[in-house]
């Protein structure tokens, strides 16, 4: 039987693989690669992946995929205020 941690890792990998079909691999970061400071800053809910679309077409593809898959999306700028 899989543990909750193992299931989380598998889901993050599946999410990352799906997103990598929409944008280049270097534009997708799965949660296992997040730096410790980011995990701490995000609090108790850590996203499965971060995606950095480089065009409106990539953004539209990501949003469409997220809608079809039932994923939650949190748009964010570059982290500045």
C-alpha positions in Angstrom: 0.0 0.0 0.0 1.3 3.5 -0.9 1.8 6.1 1.8 0.3 9.6 1.5 3.8 10.9 0.8 4.3 8.4 -2.1 1.0 9.3 -3.6 1.9 13.0 -3.4 5.1 12.3 -5.2 3.4 10.3 -7.9 0.8 13.0 -8.5 3.4 15.7 -8.7 5.3 13.7 -11.3 2.2 13.1 -13.3 1.3 16.8 -13.1 4.8 17.8 -14.2 4.7 15.3 -17.1 1.4 16.6 -18.3 2.6 20.2 -18.1 5.9 19.3 -19.9 3.8 18.4 -23.0 2.6 22.0 -23.1 5.8 24.0 -22.4 9.5 23.1 -22.5 10.7 21.1 -19.5 12.8 24.0 -18.2 9.6 26.0 -17.7 8.1 23.4 -15.3 9.3 22.8 -11.7 7.8 20.0 -9.7 7.3 20.4 -6.0 10.2 18.0 -5.2 12.6 20.6 -6.7 11.2 23.6 -4.7 13.9 25.2 -2.5 13.2 25.0 1.3 12.6 28.7 1.6 9.8 28.5 -1.0 8.1 25.5 0.7 8.2 27.4 4.0 6.9 30.6 2.5 4.0 28.7 0.8 2.7 27.4 4.1 0.7 24.2 4.6 -0.5 23.9 1.0 2.3 23.5 -1.5 1.4 23.4 -5.3 2.3 20.3 -7.3 4.3 22.4 -9.8 5.2 25.8 -10.9 5.0 26.7 -14.6 6.5 29.7 -16.3 4.7 30.2 -19.6 6.6 32.4 -22.1 3.7 33.3 -24.4 0.0 33.9 -24.3 -0.4 30.6 -26.3 1.4 28.6 -23.6 -0.6 30.3 -20.9 -3.9 29.5 -22.7 -2.8 25.8 -23.2 -1.9 25.5 -19.5 -5.2 27.1 -18.4 -7.2 24.9 -20.8 -5.4 21.7 -19.6 -5.9 22.7 -15.9 -9.6 23.2 -16.6 -10.0 19.9 -18.3 -8.1 18.1 -15.5 -9.9 19.9 -12.7 -6.6 21.4 -11.4 -6.5 24.6 -9.4 -4.5 27.5 -10.8 -3.0 30.3 -8.9 -1.7 33.0 -11.2 1.3 34.9 -9.9 3.8 37.5 -11.2 7.5 37.3 -10.7 7.1 37.6 -6.9 7.6 41.3 -6.7 5.1 43.5 -4.8 
